[in-house]
Amino acid sequence: MKAKKILLIVLLGITLFSCKNDSKEATSEGTDTKKEEVKTNQIKITMNALVLKDDSFQVYYRDTDSPEPFDEKKSLYAVFKGSPTAQDIVFALPEDELPSYFRLDYGINKEQSEIIINNIKIEYLGKSFVINKNEIANYISFNPGTLKFNKEKGSITPFVSKDGTYDPMSFTAVGLHDKIQTLIK
């Protein structure tokens, strides 16, 4: 009987110590993840939007002096679930990438309905600026061959083009280029 009690106490002790170690590892992993999120020389683009259906948005970026068109190698995806409430769609560019131009692709879901963009925030080194929905047309050029832009609502409606392609996109306008230059200086 005494041996069973000792064995039970030993097993209980091992279980308790194992749980404590697991908690410490989980905490360490959580801390590491936070460190990765906070980078010093990183541009972060946050779009607050109402997107009803699951989708994946993509941002391309390039420098002013680059004669090359936008390249898949310099792009990021944000995959998200659709929601009846607005959500933040976040793109964190690689450290030390200081692009002057962006191209934003509004998804791959051909069944996507109207997307309402509440605002777009661009951050760098603790500085930021916000483009509200009533200012979007001053900073972003929308491709009318791939989507309809409603200036009053700050919304876009993607559509399949006559040739069957689906690639709703927008580009940096002069106003946004100037704001980015001010932010990264």
C-alpha positions as CSV (number, residue, x, y, z in Angstrom):
1,M,0.0,0.0,0.0
2,K,2.9,2.3,0.9
3,A,4.5,1.7,-2.5
4,K,1.3,2.6,-4.3
5,K,1.1,5.9,-2.4
6,I,4.7,6.7,-3.2
7,L,4.2,5.8,-6.9
8,L,1.1,8.0,-7.0
9,I,2.9,11.0,-5.5
10,V,5.8,10.6,-7.9
11,L,3.5,10.4,-10.9
12,L,1.5,13.4,-9.6
13,G,4.8,15.3,-9.1
14,I,6.0,14.5,-12.7
15,T,2.7,15.6,-14.1
16,L,2.7,18.9,-12.2
17,F,6.3,19.7,-13.2
18,S,5.6,18.7,-16.8
19,C,2.6,21.1,-17.0
20,K,4.8,23.9,-15.6
21,N,7.4,23.3,-18.2
22,D,4.8,23.3,-21.0
23,S,3.4,26.6,-19.7
24,K,6.9,28.1,-19.7
25,E,7.5,26.9,-23.3
26,A,4.1,28.3,-24.4
27,T,4.9,31.6,-22.8
28,S,8.3,31.7,-24.5
29,E,6.8,30.9,-27.8
30,G,4.3,33.7,-27.4
31,T,7.0,36.2,-26.5
32,D,9.0,35.2,-29.6
33,T,6.0,35.7,-31.7
34,K,5.5,39.2,-30.3
35,K,9.1,40.1,-31.0
36,E,8.6,39.1,-34.6
37,E,5.6,41.3,-34.9
38,V,7.4,44.4,-33.7
39,K,10.1,45.2,-36.2
40,T,11.9,48.5,-36.4
41,N,12.3,49.2,-40.1
42,Q,9.0,47.8,-41.3
43,I,6.1,49.4,-43.2
44,K,2.8,48.1,-42.1
45,I,-0.4,48.6,-44.1
46,T,-3.7,48.1,-42.4
47,M,-7.0,48.2,-44.3
48,N,-10.1,48.4,-42.2
49,A,-12.8,47.0,-44.5
50,L,-16.1,45.2,-44.6
51,V,-15.7,42.1,-46.7
52,L,-18.6,39.6,-46.5
53,K,-17.0,36.5,-48.1
54,D,-13.8,34.6,-47.4
55,D,-10.9,35.9,-49.5
56,S,-7.2,36.7,-49.9
57,F,-6.0,40.2,-50.7
58,Q,-2.5,40.8,-52.0
59,V,-0.2,43.9,-51.9
60,Y,2.7,44.4,-54.3
61,Y,5.4,46.9,-53.6
62,R,8.2,48.5,-55.6
63,D,10.6,51.4,-55.5
64,T,10.3,54.7,-57.3
65,D,13.4,54.1,-59.4
66,S,12.5,50.6,-60.4
67,P,11.6,50.4,-64.1
68,E,10.3,46.9,-63.6
69,P,6.5,46.2,-63.2
70,F,5.2,44.8,-60.0
71,D,6.7,41.4,-59.3
72,E,5.2,38.4,-57.4
73,K,8.5,38.2,-55.5
74,K,7.7,41.5,-53.9
75,S,4.2,40.9,-52.7
76,L,2.4,39.7,-49.6
77,Y,-1.0,37.9,-49.1
78,A,-3.5,38.4,-46.3
79,V,-5.9,35.5,-46.1
80,F,-9.1,36.1,-44.1
81,K,-12.6,35.0,-43.3
82,G,-15.5,37.1,-44.5
83,S,-17.5,38.9,-41.8
84,P,-20.6,41.0,-41.4
85,T,-18.5,43.5,-39.4
86,A,-15.5,45.5,-40.5
87,Q,-12.1,43.9,-39.9
88,D,-8.4,44.8,-40.2
89,I,-6.5,43.3,-43.1
90,V,-2.8,43.7,-42.3
91,F,0.3,43.6,-44.5
92,A,3.7,43.9,-42.8
93,L,6.4,44.4,-45.4
94,P,9.8,42.9,-44.9
95,E,12.2,45.0,-42.8
96,D,14.1,47.7,-44.7
97,E,11.8,47.6,-47.7
98,L,10.9,51.2,-48.4
99,P,8.7,51.2,-51.5
100,S,7.1,54.2,-53.1
101,Y,4.4,52.4,-55.0
102,F,1.8,49.8,-54.1
103,R,-0.6,47.7,-56.0
104,L,-3.5,46.2,-54.0
105,D,-5.4,43.2,-55.4
106,Y,-8.8,42.8,-53.9
107,G,-9.0,39.0,-53.8
108,I,-9.5,35.9,-55.7
109,N,-13.1,35.0,-54.8
110,K,-15.1,35.7,-57.9
111,E,-18.3,35.6,-55.8
112,Q,-17.1,38.5,-53.6
113,S,-19.7,41.2,-53.1
114,E,-19.2,44.9,-52.5
115,I,-16.2,45.7,-50.3
116,I,-16.5,48.8,-48.1
117,I,-13.1,50.3,-47.2
118,N,-13.4,52.4,-44.0
119,N,-9.8,53.5,-43.9
120,I,-6.2,52.5,-44.8
121,K,-3.4,53.2,-42.3
122,I,0.2,53.1,-43.2
123,E,2.8,53.0,-40.4
124,Y,6.6,53.3,-40.3
125,L,9.0,53.9,-37.4
126,G,6.2,55.1,-35.1
127,K,4.8,57.5,-37.6
128,S,1.6,56.9,-39.5
129,F,-1.1,58.4,-41.6
130,V,-4.7,57.3,-42.2
131,I,-6.7,57.6,-45.4
132,N,-10.4,57.8,-44.6
133,K,-13.0,56.5,-47.0
134,N,-14.0,59.9,-48.2
135,E,-10.3,60.6,-49.1
136,I,-9.5,57.3,-50.9
137,A,-9.8,58.7,-54.4
138,N,-7.1,61.3,-53.6
139,Y,-4.6,58.6,-52.8
140,I,-5.5,55.5,-54.8
141,S,-6.3,54.9,-58.5
142,F,-8.8,52.1,-59.1
143,N,-8.7,50.0,-62.3
144,P,-12.1,50.5,-63.9
145,G,-11.6,47.4,-66.0
146,T,-11.6,45.2,-62.9
147,L,-13.8,46.9,-60.4
148,K,-16.4,49.6,-59.8
149,F,-15.4,52.3,-57.3
150,N,-18.1,54.2,-55.4
151,K,-16.5,57.4,-54.0
152,E,-19.4,58.3,-51.7
153,K,-19.5,55.0,-50.0
154,G,-15.7,54.3,-50.2
155,S,-16.6,50.9,-51.7
156,I,-15.4,48.8,-54.5
157,T,-17.3,46.0,-56.4
158,P,-15.0,43.5,-58.1
159,F,-16.2,41.9,-61.3
160,V,-15.2,39.3,-63.9
161,S,-14.1,41.2,-67.1
162,K,-15.6,40.5,-70.5
163,D,-12.6,38.3,-71.4
164,G,-13.2,36.1,-68.3
165,T,-10.4,37.4,-66.1
166,Y,-10.8,38.3,-62.5
167,D,-8.1,40.6,-61.1
168,P,-9.6,43.6,-59.1
169,M,-6.8,46.0,-58.4
170,S,-5.8,49.6,-57.5
171,F,-2.5,51.5,-57.6
172,T,-0.7,54.3,-55.8
173,A,-1.8,57.7,-57.0
174,V,0.5,60.8,-56.7
175,G,-1.1,61.8,-53.4
176,L,-0.2,58.5,-51.7
177,H,3.3,58.5,-53.2
178,D,3.9,61.9,-51.7
179,K,2.6,60.8,-48.3
180,I,4.8,57.7,-48.3
181,Q,7.9,59.8,-49.1
182,T,7.1,62.1,-46.1
183,L,6.6,59.1,-43.9
184,I,9.8,57.3,-44.7
185,K,12.1,60.4,-44.5
